[in-house]
Amino acid sequence: MMSTAEHVAQLTEKHHRIEEEIQTELSSPSADHVHISELKRQKLRIKEKISMLSREEKVTH
């Protein structure tokens, strides 16, 4: 089982990858705005999960 810190690091990396994908889509002349909206929702869910894990980590230590 991975530690909370490892999980946060993994989620942070995924968050960055999604941001890069959003930027790539936005720079495309045929940007798919529905796809961009979904990516933004995914990014927000990941950010919320990172915040929750970080709070839990502080509580347990």
HELIX and SHEET records of a PDB file:
HELIX    1   1 THR A    4  SER A   27  1                                  24    
HELIX    2   2 HIS A   33  THR A   60  1                                  28    
END                                                                             
